[in-house]
């Protein structure tokens, strides 16, 4: 089973920054659009950001626009989520995902993603 591996989560004060990374030894990221989702306790998983397979196109949820930046380094088979000006409401488990189909498409909904990581906890203290 293909697995993605996230890292970089942790505890940070409000206003601080974290950078999440996502890699895989089994999936060639350059063939897929990638996304980041998050799930807070008692809430449904929600879309955070997405990036096209070349990195030329990115999309963000309104709640993180202007604070988060998604990027990728296909040579390193890694996708990043730079999170700045963190707020307590950003506290969640963050998941990296790869689109279920090879190609340039970008998706905003979880069912369109076929490969997922195990998640990394981000906790923002106020």
C-alpha positions in Angstrom: 0.0 0.0 0.0 1.4 3.4 -1.0 2.0 5.6 1.9 2.8 9.3 2.2 4.7 10.5 5.3 4.2 13.9 6.8 6.6 15.6 9.2 7.2 19.0 10.8 4.1 19.2 13.1 4.4 20.3 16.7 3.4 22.8 19.3 3.8 26.5 18.5 2.5 29.8 20.0 -0.1 31.9 18.2 1.6 34.0 15.6 4.4 31.5 15.1 5.3 29.4 12.1 5.7 25.8 11.1 6.7 24.0 7.9 5.2 20.7 7.1 6.8 18.3 4.7 5.4 15.3 2.9 7.3 12.6 1.0 7.0 9.1 -0.3 9.3 6.3 -1.3 6.6 4.7 -3.4 4.8 7.4 -5.2 6.3 9.7 -7.8 4.9 13.1 -6.8 5.7 14.8 -10.1 2.8 12.9 -11.7 0.2 14.0 -9.3 -1.6 17.1 -8.1 -1.1 17.2 -4.3 -3.2 18.6 -1.5 -3.2 19.3 2.2 -6.2 18.8 4.5 -6.7 19.1 8.2 -9.1 17.7 10.8 -9.7 19.3 14.1 -11.3 17.4 17.0 -15.0 16.9 16.5 -14.9 18.3 13.0 -14.8 16.9 9.5 -11.7 16.9 7.4 -11.3 20.1 5.5 -9.4 21.3 2.5 -6.4 23.5 3.2 -4.3 23.9 0.0 -3.6 22.2 -3.3 -0.8 22.4 -5.9 -0.6 21.3 -9.5 1.9 18.7 -10.6 4.3 21.3 -11.8 3.8 23.7 -9.0 2.6 26.4 -11.3 -0.9 26.6 -9.8 -2.0 26.7 -6.2 -5.3 27.1 -4.4 -6.1 27.8 -0.7 -9.0 27.7 1.6 -10.1 31.2 2.5 -9.3 30.5 6.1 -5.6 30.2 5.4 -5.1 32.4 2.3 -2.3 34.9 2.8 -0.9 32.9 5.8 -0.1 29.4 4.3 2.0 28.6 1.3 2.0 25.2 -0.5 5.1 24.3 -2.6 6.8 21.3 -4.0 10.2 20.1 -5.0 9.7 17.2 -7.5 13.4 16.5 -7.6 13.1 15.6 -3.9 9.7 14.1 -4.2 8.5 16.4 -1.4 5.6 18.7 -0.9 5.6 21.5 1.7 3.1 23.6 3.6 4.6 26.7 5.1 2.3 28.0 7.8 2.8 31.5 9.2 0.8 33.7 11.6 -0.7 30.6 13.1 -3.9 30.9 15.1 -5.5 28.6 17.7 -8.1 27.6 15.2 -5.4 26.1 13.0 -4.9 23.4 15.6 -5.6 20.1 13.8 -4.1 17.0 12.4 -2.7 17.9 9.0 -2.8 15.3 6.2 -0.9 15.2 2.9 -2.7 13.6 -0.1 -2.0 12.8 -3.7 -4.7 12.9 -6.4 -6.1 9.5 -7.2 -5.3 10.0 -11.0 -2.1 10.9 -12.7 -2.3 14.3 -14.4 -2.4 18.0 -13.9 -5.8 18.3 -12.3 -6.2 19.9 -8.9 -8.9 18.8 -6.5 -10.5 20.5 -3.5 -12.5 17.5 -2.1 -11.1 14.6 -0.2 -12.7 11.9 -2.3 -10.6 13.0 -5.3 -7.5 12.0 -3.5 -6.4 8.4 -3.5 -3.2 8.4 -1.4 -3.0 9.8 2.1 -0.4 10.2 4.8 -1.0 9.3 8.4 -1.2 12.9 9.5 0.9 15.2 11.7 -0.4 17.1 14.7 -0.2 20.9 14.8 -1.1 22.5 18.0 -1.3 26.3 18.3 -1.4 27.7 21.8 -3.0 31.1 22.4 
